[in-house]
């Protein structure tokens, strides 16, 4: 029997997990993997070459058996694989990986966040954590090498993005994140964990200092606006749609601004209901002080858990049909120094690790509910959890 596009796609996923072990951890397929990806220019090129090789293999498979295109499942798989890998190659050829610095999805964040996805229920799990944590400095050096290469080519990000990430890294160091995370490990591995954590936190400090003292000055003058071509490239990468053709981007912008004005009018009306004559920002500040709130870290975690459990019960069988594993989502308190805003992490492919929402407390004990309610519907249910789980 000849190969199929689906088999090509499956082999591609396996190969991606080899090049980017964070993907494997996210999927939950290789719990003992202690490696980190190579975000250096060489590592970025290896990922691009895998995409090229996979597309070439897909062409060979379809040429060998044209009848595969008659199978609707294989045809959809072919279309998806071509579109996704084509978009990634376009991004690579534009050099975007050499300026992949942002406050959400850059390698500096994924290298940290992967530790929140790793199992930690046994001594062996923690041994894997220690070995992977010891590799953080090498991974961050690779990321720095890509930013340096991007700077040499004139591929830079706006100073505001650089300053934002510098501030984030300072928050991680205030924990410090890796030291705090390693503290949860067993005493038998205390030496290995503490040594790895000190090196990892030191690497965070080195990245912060490089961005603040070297890269920021090179980025001066880089505009916040990226221009139509880069925006179209990013829009395709995130949506799978080629909005750059025709007037697609202009129409999307017009719709976006119309939505902004509509929502702003609703905000102003709601602010008036909270405090007569107040702007939305003034109403928010009033609610921070005078609105309903929950006292205590564990109390707010339990409140957010109940909110998601209740949302699942209300939605399942009415608006959605949810498989039993999807009905489980955990509200978590984010480790000290991990982030300044709530976030979600998806479950493992086999649901051995559930989907989780994370609340950074930032040293607080009192938690106003006016914003957390909508945020948890966004981060948890029916938001990211039903999107990704």
C-alpha positions in Angstrom: 0.0 0.0 0.0 1.4 3.4 -0.9 1.9 6.2 1.5 -0.9 8.7 2.1 -0.9 12.5 2.9 -2.0 11.6 6.4 1.1 9.4 6.9 3.3 12.2 5.6 1.7 14.6 8.1 2.1 12.1 11.0 5.8 11.8 10.1 6.1 15.5 10.0 4.7 15.9 13.5 7.2 13.3 14.8 10.1 15.2 13.1 8.9 18.5 14.6 8.9 16.9 18.0 12.6 15.9 17.4 13.5 19.5 16.4 11.2 21.2 18.9 10.8 19.1 22.1 8.5 21.8 23.5 5.9 20.7 20.9 6.3 17.1 22.2 5.8 18.2 25.8 2.7 20.2 24.8 1.2 17.2 23.1 2.3 15.0 26.0 3.9 12.4 23.7 7.4 12.3 25.2 7.2 12.8 28.9 10.9 11.9 29.5 12.3 14.3 26.9 14.7 16.7 28.7 15.8 18.7 25.6 14.9 22.2 24.5 14.7 23.5 20.9 17.5 25.3 19.1 16.2 28.8 18.4 19.5 29.8 16.8 19.7 30.6 13.1 20.8 27.1 12.4 17.9 25.7 14.3 15.5 27.9 12.5 16.9 26.8 9.1 16.6 23.1 10.2 12.8 23.7 10.9 12.4 25.3 7.5 14.3 22.5 5.7 11.9 20.0 7.4 9.0 21.9 5.9 10.6 21.9 2.5 11.3 18.2 2.6 7.8 17.4 3.8 6.2 19.3 1.0 8.5 17.5 -1.5 7.5 14.2 0.0 3.8 15.1 -0.2 4.3 15.9 -3.9 5.9 12.5 -4.5 3.1 10.6 -2.6 0.4 12.3 -4.7 2.3 11.8 -7.9 2.6 8.1 -7.2 -1.1 7.7 -6.5 -3.3 10.5 -7.9 -6.4 8.7 -6.7 -5.6 9.9 -3.2 -7.0 13.2 -4.1 -10.5 11.6 -4.4 -10.5 10.7 -0.7 -12.0 13.8 1.1 -10.0 13.2 4.3 -6.7 12.9 2.4 -7.6 15.9 0.3 -8.3 18.0 3.4 -5.1 16.8 5.0 -3.1 17.7 1.8 -4.7 21.2 1.7 -3.9 21.9 5.4 -0.4 20.6 5.2 0.4 22.7 2.1 -1.1 25.8 3.5 0.5 25.6 7.0 4.0 24.7 5.8 3.8 27.2 3.0 2.9 29.9 5.5 5.7 28.9 7.8 8.2 28.9 4.9 7.1 32.4 3.8 7.6 33.6 7.4 11.1 32.0 7.5 12.2 33.4 4.2 11.1 36.9 5.4 13.5 36.5 8.4 10.8 36.8 11.0 12.4 34.2 13.2 15.4 36.6 13.5 13.2 39.2 15.2 10.8 36.9 17.1 10.6 39.1 20.2 7.2 39.9 21.6 5.5 39.9 25.0 3.6 36.6 24.3 4.8 34.1 21.9 8.6 34.5 21.5 11.1 31.7 22.3 12.1 33.5 25.5 8.5 32.7 26.7 8.1 29.2 25.4 11.4 28.0 26.9 10.1 29.1 30.3 6.5 28.0 30.0 7.3 24.4 29.0 8.2 23.7 32.6 4.6 24.3 33.6 3.6 21.6 31.2 6.0 18.9 32.5 4.9 16.1 34.9 6.2 16.6 38.4 4.6 13.7 40.4 7.7 11.5 40.8 11.4 11.8 41.5 12.1 10.7 38.0 9.9 13.5 36.7 11.9 16.0 38.7 15.1 14.5 37.4 13.9 15.3 33.8 13.0 18.8 35.0 16.5 19.3 36.4 18.2 18.1 33.2 16.0 20.3 31.0 16.5 23.3 33.2 20.2 22.9 32.9 19.8 23.4 29.1 18.0 26.8 29.4 21.2 28.8 29.1 22.2 27.1 25.9 18.7 27.7 24.4 18.7 31.4 25.4 22.2 31.8 23.8 20.7 30.4 20.6 17.8 32.9 20.8 20.2 35.7 21.3 22.3 34.6 18.3 19.1 34.9 16.2 18.4 38.4 17.4 22.0 39.4 16.8 21.8 38.0 13.2 18.5 39.8 12.7 20.1 43.1 13.9 22.9 42.6 11.4 20.3 42.3 8.6 18.3 45.2 9.9 15.5 43.0 11.0 14.5 44.5 14.4 11.4 45.0 16.5 10.1 48.3 17.8 11.7 49.6 21.0 8.4 49.4 22.9 8.3 45.6 22.4 11.9 45.4 23.6 11.2 47.4 26.7 8.1 45.4 27.5 10.0 42.1 27.3 12.8 43.6 29.5 10.1 44.4 32.1 8.7 40.9 31.9 12.1 39.3 32.4 12.6 41.6 35.4 9.3 40.1 36.8 10.5 36.6 36.3 13.8 37.4 38.1 11.8 38.9 41.0 10.6 35.4 41.8 12.9 34.1 40.6 10.9 31.9 38.4 13.3 28.9 37.9 14.4 29.0 41.6 10.8 29.1 42.8 9.8 26.3 40.4 12.8 24.1 41.4 11.9 24.6 45.1 9.0 22.2 44.6 11.2 19.3 43.8 12.3 16.5 46.2 15.2 16.9 48.6 17.0 14.0 47.0 17.5 16.1 43.9 18.0 19.5 45.7 21.6 19.9 44.5 20.8 19.3 40.8 17.7 21.3 40.8 19.2 24.3 42.6 22.3 24.3 40.4 20.1 24.1 37.2 17.8 26.8 38.5 20.6 29.3 39.3 22.0 28.8 35.8 18.5 29.2 34.2 17.7 32.4 36.2 21.2 33.7 35.4 20.4 33.1 31.7 17.2 35.1 32.0 19.2 37.9 33.5 21.7 37.7 30.6 18.9 38.0 28.0 17.3 40.9 29.9 20.7 42.7 30.1 21.4 42.1 26.4 18.0 43.4 25.3 18.2 46.4 27.6 21.9 47.4 27.1 22.6 46.2 23.5 19.6 45.4 21.4 17.4 48.3 22.5 19.7 50.9 21.1 19.9 49.1 17.8 16.1 49.0 17.6 15.7 52.7 18.1 13.8 54.2 15.2 12.0 50.9 14.3 8.4 51.9 14.0 5.5 50.2 15.9 3.6 49.7 12.6 5.0 46.8 10.6 3.6 47.7 7.2 1.1 45.9 5.0 3.4 43.1 3.7 4.5 41.9 7.2 1.0 42.3 8.5 -0.4 40.1 5.7 2.3 37.5 6.3 1.4 37.4 10.0 -2.4 37.4 9.3 -2.0 34.3 7.1 0.2 32.6 9.7 -2.4 33.1 12.4 -5.6 32.7 10.5 -4.8 30.4 7.5 -6.4 33.1 5.2 -4.6 35.1 2.6 -5.9 38.5 3.6 -3.2 40.3 1.6 -5.0 39.6 -1.7 -7.2 42.3 -3.1 -8.7 44.6 -0.5 -8.8 41.9 2.2 -6.7 43.7 4.7 -8.4 47.0 4.2 -11.8 45.3 4.7 -10.5 43.6 7.8 -9.3 46.9 9.2 -12.5 48.6 8.5 -14.5 45.9 10.2 -12.0 46.0 13.2 -12.4 49.7 13.7 -16.2 49.4 13.4 -16.1 46.8 16.1 -13.8 48.9 18.3 -16.3 51.9 18.1 -19.2 49.6 18.8 -17.6 48.1 21.9 -16.4 51.4 23.1 -19.9 52.8 23.0 -21.0 49.8 25.1 -18.2 50.4 27.5 -19.2 54.0 28.0 -22.8 53.0 28.6 -21.8 50.5 31.2 -19.4 52.9 32.8 -22.3 55.4 33.2 -24.2 52.6 35.0 -21.3 52.1 37.5 -20.6 55.7 38.3 -22.5 58.6 36.7 -20.3 60.6 34.3 -17.4 58.2 34.6 -15.2 57.1 31.7 -14.6 53.4 31.2 -11.2 53.7 32.9 -12.6 55.6 35.8 -15.4 53.0 36.3 -12.8 50.2 36.3 -10.7 51.9 39.0 -13.9 52.5 41.0 -14.8 48.8 40.8 -11.2 47.8 41.8 -11.9 49.5 45.2 -15.6 49.3 45.7 -16.8 46.4 43.6 -17.3 42.7 44.6 -14.0 41.0 45.4 -12.7 37.7 46.9 -10.2 37.7 49.7 -7.5 35.1 49.7 -5.5 33.2 47.1 -7.0 29.8 47.6 -10.5 31.4 47.8 -10.1 33.0 44.4 -8.7 29.8 42.9 -11.7 27.9 44.1 -14.1 30.6 42.8 -12.5 30.5 39.3 -12.7 26.7 39.4 -16.4 26.8 40.3 -17.1 29.3 37.6 -15.6 27.0 34.9 -17.3 23.9 36.2 -20.6 25.7 36.2 -20.0 27.0 32.6 -19.3 23.5 31.4 -22.5 22.2 33.0 -24.5 25.0 31.5 -23.0 24.7 28.0 -22.7 21.0 27.5 -25.6 19.5 25.7 -27.0 22.9 25.0 -24.5 24.8 22.9 -21.7 22.2 22.7 -21.4 18.4 23.0 -18.3 17.9 25.1 -16.3 14.7 25.3 -15.8 13.6 28.9 -12.0 14.5 29.1 -12.8 18.1 27.9 -15.2 18.6 30.8 -12.1 18.8 33.1 -10.2 22.0 33.4 -8.1 23.1 36.4 -7.8 26.6 37.8 -4.2 27.1 39.0 -2.2 29.8 40.7 0.7 30.9 38.6 4.2 30.4 40.1 5.9 33.5 41.4 7.7 35.5 38.7 6.0 33.6 35.9 3.7 36.3 34.3 1.8 39.4 34.9 -1.5 38.4 33.2 -3.7 35.3 33.3 -3.1 32.6 30.7 -4.2 29.1 29.6 -2.2 26.0 28.9 -3.7 23.2 26.7 -4.0 19.6 27.8 -1.8 16.7 26.7 -3.0 14.9 23.6 -4.2 12.0 25.8 -5.5 14.4 28.5 -3.1 12.9 31.1 -2.4 16.6 31.8 -5.7 18.6 31.8 -6.2 22.1 30.4 -5.4 24.7 33.0 -6.0 28.4 33.6 -3.3 30.3 35.5 -3.8 33.4 37.7 -0.7 35.4 38.7 -1.4 36.9 42.1 1.4 39.5 42.0 1.5 39.5 45.8 -2.2 40.3 46.1 -4.6 38.8 48.6 -7.7 40.7 47.3 -9.1 40.0 43.9 -11.9 42.2 42.3 -14.3 40.2 40.3 -15.4 42.7 37.7 -12.6 41.8 35.3 -11.8 38.2 36.4 -15.3 37.0 35.5 -14.9 37.9 31.8 -11.2 37.0 31.7 -12.0 33.4 33.0 -14.7 32.9 30.4 -12.0 34.0 27.9 -9.1 31.9 29.3 -11.2 28.9 30.3 -14.7 28.1 29.4 -16.1 28.8 26.8 -12.8 30.4 25.7 -9.4 28.9 25.2 -10.2 25.6 26.8 -13.0 24.8 24.3 -10.8 26.2 21.5 -7.8 24.1 22.3 -8.8 21.1 24.3 
